[in-house]
Amino acid sequence: MSPILIAILILLFGFALLFLEVLLPTAGVLGFFGVVALVSAVVYGFLKCDLGVATGLLVLTVILVPFVLSLAVEIWPRTPIGKMILLDTKVDDGSSGQAESPVHLVGRQGIAKSDLLPSGIAEIDGKRWDVVAVGPVVDRGELIEVVEVEGNRVFVTRIDESDETPEIVEDDRETESLTSRNDEIFEDDPFA
């Protein structure tokens, strides 16, 4: 067999391995052997063939590697593995594709669905919104009011229910100071 034919077969084998590396989940094994085959074909061409043939193999390798890889990446999403990994970009949820503008929410009230530290999720008019709390932390379940909308950011504040009088709970337990509790706890502490 002619050395030129052997170099070309090794080169084609390397390109096939690079193409398969993109399509199959081999963790780089086929890609490694593909690169080794390409380098081997070029080195074999320089050692056994004419200088012109070897240079042609080198130029062919440099030109075809990006082409083969781009072709494999173009085909990859349609393979079974590509379909498993990539998300389906077609989503039909009945919406028009544009997000609803939150400008109409100013002055509306809702309930914090998560702790707003300062951001979180709140339900306003039956819809869940990403919101940012202005002022103190708003706990989950507390009433909130939209005070400002800036772009897609919805700023809310906690609604104080100060109209209701706080319930006073009488505690019959005797109160004791923390200092007296510490003295009891660390009574036997040799380092105190």
C-alpha positions in Angstrom: 0.0 0.0 0.0 1.3 3.4 -0.8 2.4 5.7 2.0 0.2 8.5 0.7 -2.9 6.3 0.9 -2.0 5.1 4.4 -1.6 8.8 5.5 -4.9 9.7 4.0 -6.7 6.7 5.6 -5.2 7.7 9.0 -6.4 11.2 8.5 -9.9 10.1 7.6 -10.0 7.8 10.6 -9.0 10.8 12.8 -11.8 13.0 11.3 -14.3 10.2 11.9 -13.3 9.9 15.5 -13.6 13.7 16.0 -17.0 13.6 14.4 -18.1 10.7 16.6 -16.8 12.4 19.8 -19.3 15.2 19.4 -22.2 12.7 18.8 -21.4 10.1 21.4 -20.9 10.6 25.2 -17.3 9.2 25.5 -16.0 11.8 27.8 -13.2 12.8 25.4 -11.8 9.3 24.6 -12.8 9.4 20.9 -11.7 13.0 20.7 -8.3 12.2 22.1 -7.7 9.3 19.7 -9.0 11.4 16.9 -6.4 14.1 17.6 -3.7 11.4 17.9 -4.7 10.0 14.6 -4.6 13.4 12.9 -1.2 14.2 14.3 0.0 10.7 13.4 -1.2 11.2 9.8 0.7 14.5 9.4 3.8 13.1 11.1 3.6 9.9 8.9 3.3 12.1 5.9 6.4 14.1 6.7 8.4 10.9 7.5 7.3 8.6 4.6 6.0 10.9 1.9 7.1 13.8 -0.2 7.4 17.3 1.5 4.5 18.5 -0.8 2.2 15.7 0.2 3.0 16.2 3.9 2.3 19.9 3.7 -0.9 19.2 1.9 -2.0 16.8 4.7 -1.2 19.5 7.3 -3.1 22.2 5.4 -6.0 19.8 4.8 -6.1 19.0 8.6 -6.0 22.6 9.6 -8.9 23.4 7.2 -11.1 20.4 7.8 -11.0 20.2 11.6 -13.1 23.3 12.1 -15.4 22.2 9.3 -15.9 18.7 10.7 -16.5 20.0 14.2 -19.0 22.6 13.1 -20.8 20.0 11.1 -21.0 17.7 14.1 -22.2 20.5 16.3 -24.9 21.3 13.7 -26.1 17.7 13.6 -25.8 17.0 17.4 -29.1 18.6 18.6 -31.0 16.2 16.3 -29.3 13.1 17.8 -31.0 11.1 20.6 -28.3 12.2 23.1 -28.7 15.8 22.0 -32.4 15.6 22.4 -32.0 14.3 25.9 -29.6 17.0 27.0 -31.0 20.1 25.2 -34.3 21.6 26.2 -37.1 21.9 23.7 -37.2 25.5 22.6 -40.8 25.4 21.4 -43.0 26.3 24.3 -46.7 26.7 23.8 -48.2 28.1 27.0 -50.9 30.1 25.3 -49.0 33.4 26.0 -48.1 36.0 23.4 -44.4 35.6 24.2 -44.1 38.9 26.0 -44.1 39.2 29.7 -46.9 41.1 31.4 -45.8 44.5 32.5 -46.1 45.0 36.3 -46.8 48.8 36.1 -50.5 48.3 36.9 -49.6 46.7 40.2 -48.7 50.0 42.0 -51.1 50.3 45.0 -52.2 46.7 44.9 -51.9 44.4 47.9 -50.9 40.8 48.1 -49.3 38.1 50.3 -45.6 37.3 50.6 -45.2 33.7 49.4 -41.6 33.6 50.6 -39.5 35.5 53.0 -38.5 38.8 51.3 -34.8 39.2 52.3 -35.1 41.7 50.5 -36.2 39.9 47.4 -38.6 37.0 47.0 -41.9 35.9 45.6 -45.3 37.4 46.4 -48.8 36.7 45.1 -50.6 39.8 43.9 -54.0 39.7 42.1 -53.7 35.9 41.9 -50.3 35.9 40.1 -46.9 35.2 41.5 -44.3 38.0 41.1 -40.6 38.4 41.9 -40.6 41.4 44.3 -38.1 43.4 46.3 -39.0 44.5 49.8 -38.4 48.1 50.8 -37.7 48.5 54.5 -37.6 45.7 57.0 -37.7 42.0 56.2 -41.1 40.7 55.2 -41.9 37.2 56.5 -43.8 34.6 54.5 -47.5 35.0 54.7 -47.5 38.8 55.6 -49.5 41.3 53.7 -47.6 43.5 51.3 -48.4 46.5 49.1 -46.7 47.5 45.8 -45.2 50.9 46.3 -43.1 51.3 43.1 -42.4 49.6 39.8 -39.1 50.2 38.0 -38.8 48.3 34.8 -39.5 44.7 35.7 -38.6 45.2 39.4 -41.6 45.4 41.7 -40.9 47.1 45.1 -43.2 46.3 48.0 -43.5 47.2 51.6 -45.1 45.3 54.5 -48.6 46.5 55.5 -48.8 47.2 59.2 -52.0 46.0 60.7 -51.8 48.7 63.4 -55.6 49.2 63.3 -56.0 46.1 65.4 -55.1 46.4 69.0 -52.4 43.9 70.0 -53.5 41.0 72.1 -52.0 41.2 75.6 -51.1 37.8 77.0 -50.8 37.5 80.8 -48.0 35.2 81.8 -48.1 34.0 85.4 -44.6 32.7 85.4 -42.1 34.5 87.5 -39.5 36.4 85.5 -35.9 36.0 86.4 -32.9 37.8 85.1 -30.4 36.2 82.8 -27.6 37.0 85.2 -29.2 34.8 87.9 -29.7 32.0 85.4 -26.0 32.2 84.4 -25.0 32.0 88.0 -27.0 28.8 88.4 -25.7 27.3 85.2 -22.1 28.0 85.7 -22.0 27.5 89.4 -19.5 24.7 89.3 -17.4 26.2 86.5 -13.8 26.3 87.7 -12.9 28.9 85.0 -15.5 31.5 86.0 
